[in-house]
Amino acid sequence: MPATCRDDHVQYSSNHMPKAARVLAALKRDGWTETRRRGSHRVLVKDDRQRVWAYHEGVDLGGPAMVRIAKDYGYTLAELRKL
C-alpha cells in the first residue's frame, strides 16, 4: 500500500508528489517571472505581486507544501494542479 500525505482533503501517493521544479515551471507558464536568484531563493513577480520561491528543484512537494504554495501565489489547490 503506497504511503500518502493528507491535507485539505487531497492525498498524494509518495510516487505522485510533484517536484518543486515542475511546480515552479507551471507558475512561470502562468505569467510569473523570475527577477532575482540567490542560491535556492528566487523572487517571482506577476503584475503587482512579488513572492519568494525557496524550494530546491528536485524536492518532492507533499500536500501541505502544495496547499501553502497555492495560497501564497493566489490559486486554489485545484487551480495550481491544473497549471
N, C-alpha and C positions, 0 to 999 in steps of 0.2 A: 504494500500500500504506500503511495507516494506521500512524502511529508508536505504539509500545507501551512501557509500563513493565512490568518483570517483577520480582516479589519474592514469595517464599513460594509459588511456583508459580501465581500469579494474574497475568493480563495485563489491562491496561486500555488500550483504544484511546484516543487523545487526544480522540475525540469522546464517550467514555462515562465519563470520570472524574467521580466525584461532586463536587458543590460542597460546600464546608465548611458552608454554611448548611443544606443538606439533611441532612447527617450530624448536625449539631447538633440539628435538629428531630427527627430519629429518636431520638436519645438522650433528648430531653425527652419524647417519646411513651412511651418505655420507663421513665419514672419519675424521670429525672434532673431536678432543679430548679435554676434559676439563683438563687443567693443574693446575688451581688455582680457588678458590672461596672465595669471601668475601662479605657477605650479598647477595644482588641480582646481584652482578657483578661476572661474570665468564670469565676466559680467555680461549679461544678456539684456538687450533693450528692445522694446516693442512699443511704438507710439510714445507715450509719456511715462511708461513703466520701466523700471530697471530692477533686475533681480541678479543675485549671485548664485551661480551653479557651482556647488562644491562637492561633486561626486567624482570618483575615479571611473574612467571609461569602461573598464572590464567588470565592474561590480554589479552583481545581481540586485535588483530593486524589488523588495517584497511589498506586500500590501500597505503597511504603514508608511513606507517611503513614497510609494506612488500616490497615496492619498495626500500626503504633505506637499508633494510636487504639484499635483493638480490644484490644490487650494492656493499655493503660493503664486502660481502662474495664471490663475483666473479661469481654470477649467473645472468641470466636474470630472470625476474619475472616468466615467464612460467616454466623455469627450477626449480626454487625454489618451485613452487606449485606442481611439479611432484615428488619432493622428498618425 
